[in-house]
Amino acid sequence: MSEHDIYSKIEQLVATEHKLRSQTEAGEIDPSDETAQLASIERALDQCWDLLRQRRARLDAGQNPDDAQVNSVEQVEHYLQ
């Protein structure tokens, strides 16, 4: 996945997040459904940002950024800050 593709995916996820929030405010979606969907979107965003960081680190190290792999949600969510 290219950097452009990752940014496109991030934009799509953010747009979906905004749509969900608007639908909840309008009473079209139950808040508990929104919460579950938002949690899924946040995990996918975390994976995208992690993949971008990996690509940039590989590039800085003189390696091929296309060799970066999407890490599992479990791995990304449990990084130490």
QUIPE-V727536 format. One line per field, one symbol per residue. ss: DSSP state (~ for helix, > for strand, _ for the rest). Layout:
ss = ???
This chain:
ss = __~~~~~~~~~~~~~~~~~~~~~~~_____~~~~~~~~~~~~~~~~~~~~~~~~~~~~~~____~~~_____~~~~~____
